Amino acid sequence: MTTTTTALRRVGLAAAALIPLAFTGLFVGAIGQGESSLDNIPVAIVNDDVLQNTTTADGTEQPVFAGRLLVTELTGADGFDWTITNAQNAAAALDAGDVYAVLTVPSNFSTSILSLSGSDPQQADISIRTDDSHSYLTGSVAQVVGQTMTDTFGKAITAQYIGGIYESLGDLGTSLGTAAAGATELSTGATSLSGGLGEYTAGVGSLAGGLSDLRDGAWGLTRLTDGIDSYTGGISQLSAALTQLTPAIEANPTVDPAIAGGLRSITDQLAGAAAGGASLSDRATSGIESVQYGISQSADGAAQLSAGGPALVSGASGLAAGATDLATGLQSGADLVPAADSGAAASTAEIVADPVTLSVSTANEVSDLSQVVATFLIPLGLWIGALAVFLVLQPVSRRALASTASSGRLVSSALGRAGIVSAAPAVLLVALLHGALGVGWSLLPATLGFSLLVALAFTAFHYLLTIGFGRGGLVVSLFLLALQLTSTGGIYPIQALSEPYQVVSPLLPLTYAVNGMQGIIAGGSVASVVVAAVILLVFGAGSVLLALVAMRRSRRAFSLGLVPRAVTP
């Protein structure tokens, strides 16, 4: 055995001894970020909320943009790498796998929040959309984080608005107390009014009695009219007598002419007085009758007013009693309303249910957890299957190295045998996927074709390892297996791992095998499946080309008498 062979064997033994440590160390290193691992997971947030204006108690307008407050709350808290974008870009990023979830704040978010203080309150709803074709666990984690944040934000909103309502109730209690005090004053005034009306009606009764007596006395004025009639009649008789006597006196020569002239003047005046006597009598009679009628009407009205006085006093008393009952009721209501205490309002508001809800939708949803796990375990099984193939099959024999066959023929012959063996578990795993795990048979061509491609690519790579490193290549495979188990992602987001593993993940074949299988089963983007298939095809073809180079090196070493470890006697 040559010195080179011995050295390679020792290196292989040392590597084999370090494999358990490599597995443990890689897993520990992968989760080294601890609680901060979620901060690197990309999630988009779309704020479609529309700014609203509300009028405060003092009449000033105040803008309300609750969606912005929620976005600030989310982006400022731990958990996820939030990216604020629009709906179109967010949908494209989710479809491409650039983000694992999209949280959307609807356009009526602020309107719903403001409705809490109105007569028709509405729940404010935000939505989270995930995609199982990229990462199953990320969607679940996003839902938990989103629910936690909406619960917290909703409670803050409830405390603010319900607290304001509660303080308003306290102000209402104060107003009711003031109204009760006013009702008490009303009761006092009504009582005083009742007393004053009693005195008033007593005076009206006295007035009615006096007017009744006056009416009785006014009927005596009728005698006055009779006297006036007698007087005017006497004047008329006297005037008539003098009128007859005056000519005789004037004709008597013995009568002094001056006396006769004076008598004529008196006679004429009496005649004038007699002429107006009838008019005077009529006017006196009419005036006295009017006075009598007026006094009679006043007496009747005063009597009616006096008769209604007791009812008026009773009504005023009832008003006073009603005002007293109103004051008592208002005060009782005021006592039942809690006081406007901000501390009490805040503590009461804390127990109010959260007004913000969360709706979740999942694109390409995989409802069966076993199918989710299968997207990772099938490629993993095909890697282990390829490793097992070369634990049984030797990559090349001494006879083949010494033959005249071309290196290309030797490589194709060995890969043909190994490929047939590797294809068998691929077929069995696909049958298990559809038969036992419930994946639709319509996906059989895609799952079978992709699984065969993965099996052949992994077989070509393991053939390269065994040709290049002999049995030590299988140790390298185990080390790469440990690295891929921690760095592939698929079920969990790769951003949750330490940064070195995120860098390595795109370089590992298992990453694309898992992504492609996940895209097929979940019904994700066809482009992502095609990309994964092309990369695996290139990976397999590159492994074949490098295996051909390694075969030529092995044959050269064999011709020089150096037997590579890959060759069994």
ZINOR-V778278 format. One record per run of one state. SS is the DSSP state (a for helix, b for strand, c for the rest). FROM is the first residue (numbers start at 1). TO is the last residue. If there is no record, write none. Layout:
ss:from:to
SS:FROM:TO
SS:FROM:TO
This chain:
ss:from:to
c:1:2
a:3:30
c:31:33
a:34:40
c:41:41
b:42:47
c:48:51
b:52:55
c:56:60
b:61:64
c:65:65
a:66:76
c:77:80
b:81:85
c:86:86
a:87:96
c:97:100
b:101:105
c:106:108
a:109:117
c:118:123
b:124:131
c:132:135
a:136:218
c:219:220
a:221:251
c:252:256
a:257:336
c:337:341
a:342:349
c:350:355
b:356:363
c:364:368
a:369:392
c:393:395
b:396:397
a:398:402
c:403:406
a:407:435
c:436:440
a:441:469
c:470:471
a:472:487
c:488:493
a:494:496
c:497:498
a:499:505
c:506:508
a:509:522
c:523:525
a:526:559
c:560:566
b:567:568
c:569:569
